[in-house]
Amino acid sequence: MPKLKTVWTCKECGHNQPKWSGNCTACREWNTFVEEVDVEEKRGRFLSKPVESARPVALNAAGPSDFHRYSTRMEEVDRLLGGGVVGGSLTLIGGDPGIGKSTLMLQIAHGLAEQGLTVLYVCGEESVEQTSLRARRLNVISENLYLLHETHFGNIKLQVEQLKPDVLIIDSVQILYKSEIPSAPGSVVQVREIATECMHLSKGAGISTFLIGHVTKTGEIAGPRVLEHIVDTVLDFEGDRHHGYRMLRATKNRFGATDDIALFQMQAAGLTQVHNPSVLFLQERMKETPGSAIVPTIEGTRAMLIEVQALVSASAFANSARKSAGLDQNRLILLLAVLEKRVGYSSHNCDVFVSIVGGIRITEPAIDLGILMAVASSICNRPIDPHTIVIGEVGLGGEVRSVSRIETRLREALHMGFDCALLPRRNLEGLPQDLFQKMSLRGIDLVEEAIDAVRHS
C-alpha cells in the first residue's frame, strides 16, 4: 500500500506547506495549521463538475435575463438576501449548535415548497423521522419537500440527478464526506471538497443550495476560511440561547447589501419575524432608573434603539472586576480610562458591569457616549432623562466624534417617542429643519458636557 502524502494547511487562507510552523507565511496568523492528506489532482475529481468547459462571453451580451429570485415567504429573510433566494446561488449559514439553524431552514424550505418549487432537505445529522417530527411541530407540511438521510456525497449526487430539485439544503456540511478522500468527515480537506462540489452543482445545474455549518469556540465557522470564499452568501445566526431573540446577519452577499440583519424571536411554533426591533428591546425598560441609557444603533440598513445598562459598586477585592455583555470588554476598559482621566470619575476601586439588554452584540463605536453616560449615571445614582437618547463616538482625548447616518437614527428615536438627543456637534450640520422642530437637539464636543447633563438632572 503506497504511503499517503500529508501536508499542513492553514485554516484561515488555505496555504499549504510540507511542515508545521506556528505562523502562516501567507496570512501571518498563528496556530492555524492542521495536517491533512494531500489529494492527488486527477481527471474526474469533482463529481459535480460540468462536462463542457466554459466559454468566454462578451460583457454586453451577458444580461440579467436568467437572473431569478424566489421568495422565502419570510419578509426579513428576503430583505436580507437582497430580494429573495437567487437561482443557482450557494449560501452558507453558520451558528452555534442548538441556536435554531435547522428550524430556520425548515421554515425557509416550507416557504419555497409552497410556491411549487421542489426542495430536497439532506438531514445528515438526524434521521428522517426526527426531522419529520420537528417539521410537524413547526407546521411544515408540503408535498414538494423531500427529506434524505445521507452523508456520502456520491449518493446525494445521484438523488439530486434523479429528483432534479430547485433548492438543495444540506444539514450540515461538516457531516458529509467523499470516500475518495482518506480523511474523517469535518476535516479541512473534506469540508473544502464538499463545498467545492456544491458550488459546481449549484452553478452547473442552477440549484439554489444552502449549506449549514457549525462554528468553533472562537465564533468562526468550522473548517477552512476558504469555505467562505467559495459561497455567494454567508449568513451568521447569532443570539443568546437564554433569550428568545435571534439575529441573522449577512457578512457576505454577492446579491445584496452586507452587514444587514434580520431579527427573529424563538417561540414554541418556530421563529417569528420581528419587524420593529426597537419595540422589542424597550418593552421591559424601567424609566427613571440610574445606570440606563438609550442609544440608537445601526445594523446594516436598519436603525434600532437599544438600552445600555451599567452597574458600578464598591469592590471587596484588591482587583476590581470589569465585566461586559454584548460589547467588547477591551473597549469598556478604554472608555473607563477616558472617564477617569477627562472627567475625574475614579473607578479603580469599583466593580463595573455593563450590558446590552436583549442578548445582542453591538460593535459600532457610536454607542461609546451611551456607555459612558450609563456608567456616570450609576456612579452619581441619578437617572438620565427617560425621553433622551445619546449618540457619539468617544476619542482618547475625551472628544465626541460624529457618527454616520445620524438622520436615520434620529427619526427612529422620534418614531419611538423620544424628543431629546445628545449628539456630536458636527452632526447638527445639514440636518432637516423638521427635526429641529420636533426634537431638542443638543450638540456636544467633549465628554464633560454630556456628563454635566447627568449631574444636573
C-alpha positions as a Python dict, from the first residue, in 0.01 Angstrom:
ca = {
    (1, 'M'): (0, 0, 0),
    (2, 'P'): (155, 334, -101),
    (3, 'K'): (231, 580, 177),
    (4, 'L'): (-11, 868, 199),
    (5, 'K'): (138, 1211, 146),
    (6, 'T'): (38, 1467, 407),
    (7, 'V'): (57, 1846, 402),
    (8, 'W'): (-13, 2118, 654),
    (9, 'T'): (-293, 2358, 557),
    (10, 'C'): (-377, 2695, 708),
    (11, 'K'): (-741, 2715, 820),
    (12, 'E'): (-753, 3088, 754),
    (13, 'C'): (-620, 3124, 400),
    (14, 'G'): (-574, 2766, 270),
    (15, 'H'): (-196, 2796, 228),
    (16, 'N'): (-19, 2456, 205),
    (17, 'Q'): (330, 2364, 319),
    (18, 'P'): (513, 2034, 386),
    (19, 'K'): (596, 2102, 754),
    (20, 'W'): (422, 2254, 1052),
    (21, 'S'): (504, 2603, 1171),
    (22, 'G'): (348, 2827, 1429),
    (23, 'N'): (299, 3123, 1197),
    (24, 'C'): (148, 3115, 846),
    (25, 'T'): (377, 3286, 596),
    (26, 'A'): (80, 3387, 376),
    (27, 'C'): (-170, 3544, 617),
    (28, 'R'): (57, 3584, 926),
    (29, 'E'): (-192, 3412, 1157),
    (30, 'W'): (-74, 3195, 1445),
    (31, 'N'): (-164, 2832, 1527),
    (32, 'T'): (-378, 2782, 1217),
    (33, 'F'): (-206, 2482, 1054),
    (34, 'V'): (-377, 2143, 1052),
    (35, 'E'): (-250, 1820, 900),
    (36, 'E'): (-441, 1670, 609),
    (37, 'V'): (-392, 1412, 337),
    (38, 'D'): (-279, 1556, 6),
    (39, 'V'): (-540, 1470, -260),
    (40, 'E'): (-388, 1396, -597),
    (41, 'E'): (-530, 1608, -876),
    (42, 'K'): (-678, 1377, -1136),
    (43, 'R'): (-943, 1381, -1403),
    (44, 'G'): (-1295, 1350, -1270),
    (45, 'R'): (-1201, 1452, -917),
    (46, 'F'): (-1516, 1659, -875),
    (47, 'L'): (-1836, 1461, -932),
    (48, 'S'): (-2042, 1773, -999),
    (49, 'K'): (-1803, 1941, -1240),
    (50, 'P'): (-1969, 2016, -1576),
    (51, 'V'): (-1855, 1810, -1873),
    (52, 'E'): (-1825, 2101, -2116),
    (53, 'S'): (-1579, 2375, -2037),
    (54, 'A'): (-1700, 2733, -2010),
    (55, 'R'): (-1652, 2976, -2296),
    (56, 'P'): (-1586, 3349, -2274),
    (57, 'V'): (-1889, 3573, -2314),
    (58, 'A'): (-1883, 3941, -2409),
    (59, 'L'): (-1986, 4174, -2129),
    (60, 'N'): (-2253, 4343, -2342),
    (61, 'A'): (-2403, 4004, -2428),
    (62, 'A'): (-2421, 3885, -2067),
    (63, 'G'): (-2753, 4025, -1950),
    (64, 'P'): (-2954, 3955, -1633),
    (65, 'S'): (-3228, 3773, -1826),
    (66, 'D'): (-3170, 3444, -1641),
    (67, 'F'): (-3134, 3614, -1303),
    (68, 'H'): (-3433, 3497, -1100),
    (69, 'R'): (-3520, 3522, -732),
    (70, 'Y'): (-3752, 3306, -522),
    (71, 'S'): (-3937, 3444, -223),
    (72, 'T'): (-3898, 3253, 104),
    (73, 'R'): (-4234, 3385, 233),
    (74, 'M'): (-4034, 3545, 517),
    (75, 'E'): (-4001, 3917, 453),
    (76, 'E'): (-3698, 3963, 679),
    (77, 'V'): (-3501, 3685, 509),
    (78, 'D'): (-3594, 3813, 161),
    (79, 'R'): (-3478, 4163, 255),
    (80, 'L'): (-3154, 4025, 398),
    (81, 'L'): (-3079, 3827, 81),
    (82, 'G'): (-3143, 4132, -138),
    (83, 'G'): (-3493, 4042, -256),
    (84, 'G'): (-3510, 3663, -229),
    (85, 'V'): (-3314, 3346, -298),
    (86, 'V'): (-3120, 3368, -625),
    (87, 'G'): (-3144, 3068, -856),
    (88, 'G'): (-2816, 2877, -868),
    (89, 'S'): (-2671, 3055, -564),
    (90, 'L'): (-2469, 2895, -284),
    (91, 'T'): (-2544, 3018, 68),
    (92, 'L'): (-2367, 2930, 391),
    (93, 'I'): (-2549, 2962, 726),
    (94, 'G'): (-2335, 2935, 1038),
    (95, 'G'): (-2422, 2940, 1405),
    (96, 'D'): (-2376, 2776, 1743),
    (97, 'P'): (-2520, 2427, 1797),
    (98, 'G'): (-2882, 2446, 1907),
    (99, 'I'): (-2927, 2812, 1809),
    (100, 'G'): (-3204, 2728, 1558),
    (101, 'K'): (-3036, 2683, 1218),
    (102, 'S'): (-3235, 2369, 1130),
    (103, 'T'): (-3557, 2534, 1245),
    (104, 'L'): (-3491, 2837, 1026),
    (105, 'M'): (-3406, 2626, 722),
    (106, 'L'): (-3719, 2412, 761),
    (107, 'Q'): (-3933, 2726, 764),
    (108, 'I'): (-3749, 2863, 459),
    (109, 'A'): (-3791, 2526, 284),
    (110, 'H'): (-4164, 2534, 361),
    (111, 'G'): (-4200, 2882, 211),
    (112, 'L'): (-4018, 2778, -106),
    (113, 'A'): (-4208, 2448, -140),
    (114, 'E'): (-4544, 2626, -109),
    (115, 'Q'): (-4465, 2805, -435),
    (116, 'G'): (-4431, 2478, -625),
    (117, 'L'): (-4053, 2452, -602),
    (118, 'T'): (-3901, 2109, -537),
    (119, 'V'): (-3691, 2120, -221),
    (120, 'L'): (-3452, 1843, -111),
    (121, 'Y'): (-3352, 1862, 256),
    (122, 'V'): (-3048, 1645, 335),
    (123, 'C'): (-3061, 1578, 711),
    (124, 'G'): (-2724, 1413, 765),
    (125, 'E'): (-2712, 1465, 1142),
    (126, 'E'): (-3065, 1344, 1214),
    (127, 'S'): (-3287, 1068, 1085),
    (128, 'V'): (-3580, 1134, 858),
    (129, 'E'): (-3817, 1057, 1146),
    (130, 'Q'): (-3653, 1314, 1375),
    (131, 'T'): (-3663, 1584, 1109),
    (132, 'S'): (-4024, 1494, 1030),
    (133, 'L'): (-4123, 1538, 1397),
    (134, 'R'): (-3965, 1885, 1402),
    (135, 'A'): (-4139, 1973, 1076),
    (136, 'R'): (-4478, 1875, 1218),
    (137, 'R'): (-4414, 2082, 1529),
    (138, 'L'): (-4341, 2380, 1303),
    (139, 'N'): (-4649, 2303, 1092),
    (140, 'V'): (-4428, 2241, 789),
    (141, 'I'): (-4627, 2015, 558),
    (142, 'S'): (-4571, 2013, 183),
    (143, 'E'): (-4570, 1755, -96),
    (144, 'N'): (-4278, 1931, -265),
    (145, 'L'): (-4045, 1898, 35),
    (146, 'Y'): (-3834, 1580, 39),
    (147, 'L'): (-3613, 1453, 322),
    (148, 'L'): (-3296, 1248, 270),
    (149, 'H'): (-3077, 1099, 542),
    (150, 'E'): (-2738, 1054, 378),
    (151, 'T'): (-2379, 1158, 447),
    (152, 'H'): (-2198, 1021, 140),
    (153, 'F'): (-2183, 1295, -122),
    (154, 'G'): (-2180, 1047, -412),
    (155, 'N'): (-2519, 908, -307),
    (156, 'I'): (-2655, 1259, -256),
    (157, 'K'): (-2542, 1349, -607),
    (158, 'L'): (-2732, 1051, -750),
    (159, 'Q'): (-3053, 1152, -569),
    (160, 'V'): (-3016, 1508, -693),
    (161, 'E'): (-2984, 1387, -1052),
    (162, 'Q'): (-3300, 1176, -1016),
    (163, 'L'): (-3516, 1428, -827),
    (164, 'K'): (-3382, 1742, -1001),
    (165, 'P'): (-3473, 1978, -714),
    (166, 'D'): (-3488, 2355, -741),
    (167, 'V'): (-3348, 2402, -388),
    (168, 'L'): (-3098, 2184, -201),
    (169, 'I'): (-3042, 2217, 175),
    (170, 'I'): (-2751, 2033, 339),
    (171, 'D'): (-2759, 1997, 718),
    (172, 'S'): (-2471, 2008, 780),
    (173, 'V'): (-2161, 2044, 563),
    (174, 'Q'): (-1936, 1912, 842),
    (175, 'I'): (-2103, 1568, 839),
    (176, 'L'): (-2075, 1499, 464),
    (177, 'Y'): (-1776, 1317, 317),
    (178, 'K'): (-1629, 1181, -5),
    (179, 'S'): (-1500, 824, 8),
    (180, 'E'): (-1217, 910, -232),
    (181, 'I'): (-1056, 1126, 37),
    (182, 'P'): (-894, 935, 328),
    (183, 'S'): (-994, 1192, 591),
    (184, 'A'): (-1264, 1199, 854),
    (185, 'P'): (-1586, 1398, 795),
    (186, 'G'): (-1548, 1753, 916),
    (187, 'S'): (-1175, 1774, 843),
    (188, 'V'): (-1035, 2067, 650),
    (189, 'V'): (-993, 1877, 324),
    (190, 'Q'): (-1338, 1712, 343),
    (191, 'V'): (-1521, 2038, 415),
    (192, 'R'): (-1336, 2217, 135),
    (193, 'E'): (-1404, 1940, -117),
    (194, 'I'): (-1774, 1917, -26),
    (195, 'A'): (-1815, 2295, -55),
    (196, 'T'): (-1647, 2292, -397),
    (197, 'E'): (-1872, 2007, -512),
    (198, 'C'): (-2179, 2202, -401),
    (199, 'M'): (-2050, 2507, -587),
    (200, 'H'): (-2017, 2308, -911),
    (201, 'L'): (-2359, 2153, -851),
    (202, 'S'): (-2540, 2481, -789),
    (203, 'K'): (-2377, 2670, -1076),
    (204, 'G'): (-2392, 2385, -1325),
    (205, 'A'): (-2749, 2268, -1260),
    (206, 'G'): (-2895, 2602, -1144),
    (207, 'I'): (-2987, 2466, -798),
    (208, 'S'): (-3012, 2710, -510),
    (209, 'T'): (-2804, 2542, -240),
    (210, 'F'): (-2792, 2613, 135),
    (211, 'L'): (-2508, 2480, 350),
    (212, 'I'): (-2550, 2471, 727),
    (213, 'G'): (-2222, 2497, 918),
    (214, 'H'): (-2128, 2493, 1284),
    (215, 'V'): (-1898, 2746, 1446),
    (216, 'T'): (-1591, 2692, 1663),
    (217, 'K'): (-1536, 2814, 2019),
    (218, 'T'): (-1396, 3139, 1884),
    (219, 'G'): (-1719, 3207, 1692),
    (220, 'E'): (-1580, 3130, 1345),
    (221, 'I'): (-1735, 2886, 1100),
    (222, 'A'): (-1571, 2545, 1139),
    (223, 'G'): (-1348, 2439, 853),
    (224, 'P'): (-1107, 2637, 633),
    (225, 'R'): (-1162, 3006, 577),
    (226, 'V'): (-1166, 2940, 204),
    (227, 'L'): (-1511, 2789, 258),
    (228, 'E'): (-1645, 3144, 297),
    (229, 'H'): (-1474, 3249, -26),
    (230, 'I'): (-1639, 2971, -226),
    (231, 'V'): (-2000, 3056, -138),
    (232, 'D'): (-2201, 3353, -264),
    (233, 'T'): (-2360, 3449, 67),
    (234, 'V'): (-2254, 3400, 429),
    (235, 'L'): (-2522, 3434, 697),
    (236, 'D'): (-2434, 3425, 1067),
    (237, 'F'): (-2713, 3312, 1300),
    (238, 'E'): (-2647, 3477, 1636),
    (239, 'G'): (-2826, 3501, 1967),
    (240, 'D'): (-2824, 3410, 2332),
    (241, 'R'): (-2996, 3080, 2398),
    (242, 'H'): (-3117, 3220, 2734),
    (243, 'H'): (-3307, 3490, 2542),
    (244, 'G'): (-3566, 3434, 2274),
    (245, 'Y'): (-3406, 3671, 2026),
    (246, 'R'): (-3215, 3551, 1721),
    (247, 'M'): (-3027, 3768, 1474),
    (248, 'L'): (-2941, 3666, 1119),
    (249, 'R'): (-2652, 3877, 989),
    (250, 'A'): (-2524, 3889, 630),
    (251, 'T'): (-2143, 3913, 647),
    (252, 'K'): (-2102, 3844, 274),
    (253, 'N'): (-2358, 3885, -2),
    (254, 'R'): (-2290, 3894, -375),
    (255, 'F'): (-2655, 3972, -449),
    (256, 'G'): (-2736, 4235, -186),
    (257, 'A'): (-2611, 4454, 96),
    (258, 'T'): (-2369, 4326, 359),
    (259, 'D'): (-2380, 4377, 738),
    (260, 'D'): (-2759, 4382, 725),
    (261, 'I'): (-2960, 4192, 984),
    (262, 'A'): (-3293, 4017, 1028),
    (263, 'L'): (-3435, 3975, 1378),
    (264, 'F'): (-3642, 3679, 1496),
    (265, 'Q'): (-3799, 3562, 1818),
    (266, 'M'): (-3786, 3193, 1907),
    (267, 'Q'): (-4123, 3055, 2015),
    (268, 'A'): (-4278, 2711, 2054),
    (269, 'A'): (-4408, 2718, 1695),
    (270, 'G'): (-4073, 2825, 1549),
    (271, 'L'): (-3910, 3154, 1459),
    (272, 'T'): (-4131, 3462, 1438),
    (273, 'Q'): (-4017, 3768, 1243),
    (274, 'V'): (-3961, 4093, 1432),
    (275, 'H'): (-4040, 4391, 1210),
    (276, 'N'): (-3976, 4660, 1476),
    (277, 'P'): (-3676, 4566, 1695),
    (278, 'S'): (-3690, 4891, 1895),
    (279, 'V'): (-4027, 4798, 2044),
    (280, 'L'): (-3897, 4453, 2137),
    (281, 'F'): (-3581, 4576, 2310),
    (282, 'L'): (-3751, 4858, 2502),
    (283, 'Q'): (-4073, 4687, 2606),
    (284, 'E'): (-3941, 4594, 2954),
    (285, 'R'): (-3748, 4915, 3010),
    (286, 'M'): (-3781, 5079, 3352),
    (287, 'K'): (-3778, 5457, 3338),
    (288, 'E'): (-3611, 5682, 3596),
    (289, 'T'): (-3354, 5409, 3673),
    (290, 'P'): (-2988, 5511, 3731),
    (291, 'G'): (-2737, 5344, 3501),
    (292, 'S'): (-2964, 5322, 3197),
    (293, 'A'): (-2911, 5499, 2863),
    (294, 'I'): (-3094, 5466, 2530),
    (295, 'V'): (-2875, 5457, 2220),
    (296, 'P'): (-2984, 5438, 1853),
    (297, 'T'): (-2759, 5198, 1666),
    (298, 'I'): (-2732, 5100, 1301),
    (299, 'E'): (-2725, 4736, 1193),
    (300, 'G'): (-2699, 4712, 816),
    (301, 'T'): (-2972, 4931, 669),
    (302, 'R'): (-3185, 4935, 984),
    (303, 'A'): (-3180, 5171, 1282),
    (304, 'M'): (-3296, 5043, 1619),
    (305, 'L'): (-3296, 5164, 1977),
    (306, 'I'): (-3115, 4962, 2243),
    (307, 'E'): (-3078, 5005, 2617),
    (308, 'V'): (-2731, 5017, 2773),
    (309, 'Q'): (-2730, 4930, 3143),
    (310, 'A'): (-2439, 4990, 3381),
    (311, 'L'): (-2385, 4898, 3745),
    (312, 'V'): (-2098, 5043, 3948),
    (313, 'S'): (-2047, 4916, 4303),
    (314, 'A'): (-1766, 4920, 4557),
    (315, 'S'): (-1528, 4627, 4518),
    (316, 'A'): (-1446, 4400, 4811),
    (317, 'F'): (-1127, 4274, 4649),
    (318, 'A'): (-796, 4430, 4554),
    (319, 'N'): (-856, 4368, 4184),
    (320, 'S'): (-1186, 4520, 4075),
    (321, 'A'): (-1398, 4344, 3812),
    (322, 'R'): (-1472, 4470, 3461),
    (323, 'K'): (-1749, 4266, 3302),
    (324, 'S'): (-1947, 4333, 2985),
    (325, 'A'): (-2220, 4157, 2789),
    (326, 'G'): (-2297, 4249, 2431),
    (327, 'L'): (-1992, 4472, 2377),
    (328, 'D'): (-1615, 4444, 2364),
    (329, 'Q'): (-1464, 4430, 2712),
    (330, 'N'): (-1143, 4599, 2596),
    (331, 'R'): (-1350, 4887, 2464),
    (332, 'L'): (-1517, 4920, 2805),
    (333, 'I'): (-1180, 4937, 2982),
    (334, 'L'): (-1067, 5209, 2740),
    (335, 'L'): (-1380, 5416, 2797),
    (336, 'L'): (-1346, 5386, 3176),
    (337, 'A'): (-993, 5523, 3145),
    (338, 'V'): (-1125, 5820, 2947),
    (339, 'L'): (-1396, 5878, 3209),
    (340, 'E'): (-1138, 5883, 3489),
    (341, 'K'): (-879, 6095, 3308),
    (342, 'R'): (-1105, 6355, 3144),
    (343, 'V'): (-1396, 6381, 3388),
    (344, 'G'): (-1239, 6272, 3717),
    (345, 'Y'): (-1467, 5978, 3794),
    (346, 'S'): (-1243, 5720, 3958),
    (347, 'S'): (-1349, 5357, 3921),
    (348, 'H'): (-1029, 5168, 4005),
    (349, 'N'): (-1176, 5053, 4339),
    (350, 'C'): (-1519, 4970, 4196),
    (351, 'D'): (-1666, 4676, 4008),
    (352, 'V'): (-1814, 4788, 3677),
    (353, 'F'): (-2072, 4582, 3489),
    (354, 'V'): (-2214, 4695, 3152),
    (355, 'S'): (-2473, 4508, 2948),
    (356, 'I'): (-2667, 4549, 2624),
    (357, 'V'): (-3024, 4450, 2701),
    (358, 'G'): (-3173, 4176, 2484),
    (359, 'G'): (-2872, 3949, 2439),
    (360, 'I'): (-2749, 4112, 2116),
    (361, 'R'): (-2394, 4223, 2047),
    (362, 'I'): (-2310, 4574, 1924),
    (363, 'T'): (-1969, 4655, 1777),
    (364, 'E'): (-2010, 5004, 1630),
    (365, 'P'): (-1837, 5289, 1821),
    (366, 'A'): (-2147, 5512, 1812),
    (367, 'I'): (-2256, 5364, 2147),
    (368, 'D'): (-1942, 5490, 2328),
    (369, 'L'): (-2107, 5800, 2472),
    (370, 'G'): (-2410, 5599, 2584),
    (371, 'I'): (-2183, 5360, 2775),
    (372, 'L'): (-2002, 5645, 2950),
    (373, 'M'): (-2326, 5819, 3045),
    (374, 'A'): (-2475, 5495, 3179),
    (375, 'V'): (-2164, 5440, 3395),
    (376, 'A'): (-2167, 5802, 3516),
    (377, 'S'): (-2538, 5775, 3594),
    (378, 'S'): (-2474, 5469, 3809),
    (379, 'I'): (-2185, 5640, 3991),
    (380, 'C'): (-2393, 5951, 4063),
    (381, 'N'): (-2703, 5742, 4131),
    (382, 'R'): (-2900, 5984, 3914),
    (383, 'P'): (-3113, 5872, 3620),
    (384, 'I'): (-3082, 6012, 3270),
    (385, 'D'): (-3388, 6186, 3129),
    (386, 'P'): (-3607, 5897, 3007),
    (387, 'H'): (-3700, 6087, 2689),
    (388, 'T'): (-3336, 6146, 2586),
    (389, 'I'): (-3118, 5941, 2353),
    (390, 'V'): (-2738, 5951, 2345),
    (391, 'I'): (-2522, 5922, 2032),
    (392, 'G'): (-2150, 5964, 1978),
    (393, 'E'): (-1809, 5804, 1941),
    (394, 'V'): (-1558, 5894, 2212),
    (395, 'G'): (-1190, 5952, 2142),
    (396, 'L'): (-896, 5917, 2379),
    (397, 'G'): (-886, 6291, 2426),
    (398, 'G'): (-1242, 6296, 2554),
    (399, 'E'): (-1376, 6445, 2232),
    (400, 'V'): (-1711, 6330, 2096),
    (401, 'R'): (-1677, 6238, 1731),
    (402, 'S'): (-1950, 6240, 1467),
    (403, 'V'): (-2128, 5922, 1358),
    (404, 'S'): (-2277, 5813, 1028),
    (405, 'R'): (-2645, 5818, 923),
    (406, 'I'): (-2749, 6049, 1203),
    (407, 'E'): (-3082, 6140, 1042),
    (408, 'T'): (-3188, 5774, 1028),
    (409, 'R'): (-3107, 5733, 1398),
    (410, 'L'): (-3296, 6046, 1499),
    (411, 'R'): (-3607, 5958, 1303),
    (412, 'E'): (-3619, 5613, 1462),
    (413, 'A'): (-3596, 5776, 1805),
    (414, 'L'): (-3867, 6025, 1710),
    (415, 'H'): (-4086, 5739, 1594),
    (416, 'M'): (-4044, 5572, 1935),
    (417, 'G'): (-4150, 5885, 2125),
    (418, 'F'): (-3813, 6039, 2223),
    (419, 'D'): (-3796, 6419, 2197),
    (420, 'C'): (-3441, 6500, 2311),
    (421, 'A'): (-3098, 6391, 2184),
    (422, 'L'): (-2737, 6440, 2288),
    (423, 'L'): (-2523, 6409, 1978),
    (424, 'P'): (-2189, 6530, 1835),
    (425, 'R'): (-2198, 6896, 1737),
    (426, 'R'): (-2069, 6824, 1386),
    (427, 'N'): (-2371, 6602, 1322),
    (428, 'L'): (-2601, 6904, 1358),
    (429, 'E'): (-2482, 7034, 1023),
    (430, 'G'): (-2712, 6952, 736),
    (431, 'L'): (-3000, 6810, 938),
    (432, 'P'): (-3351, 6886, 808),
    (433, 'Q'): (-3536, 7167, 983),
    (434, 'D'): (-3829, 6946, 1078),
    (435, 'L'): (-3604, 6750, 1316),
    (436, 'F'): (-3511, 7071, 1499),
    (437, 'Q'): (-3880, 7149, 1534),
    (438, 'K'): (-3980, 6806, 1663),
    (439, 'M'): (-3679, 6728, 1883),
    (440, 'S'): (-3448, 6912, 2120),
    (441, 'L'): (-3104, 6851, 1970),
    (442, 'R'): (-2805, 6936, 2189),
    (443, 'G'): (-2466, 6925, 2021),
    (444, 'I'): (-2163, 6845, 2238),
    (445, 'D'): (-1789, 6847, 2175),
    (446, 'L'): (-1648, 6688, 2492),
    (447, 'V'): (-1748, 6411, 2727),
    (448, 'E'): (-1764, 6658, 3016),
    (449, 'E'): (-2058, 6837, 2853),
    (450, 'A'): (-2257, 6516, 2836),
    (451, 'I'): (-2173, 6416, 3192),
    (452, 'D'): (-2293, 6758, 3312),
    (453, 'A'): (-2639, 6665, 3184),
    (454, 'V'): (-2638, 6374, 3430),
    (455, 'R'): (-2500, 6577, 3721),
    (456, 'H'): (-2766, 6847, 3690),
    (457, 'S'): (-3059, 6617, 3612),
}
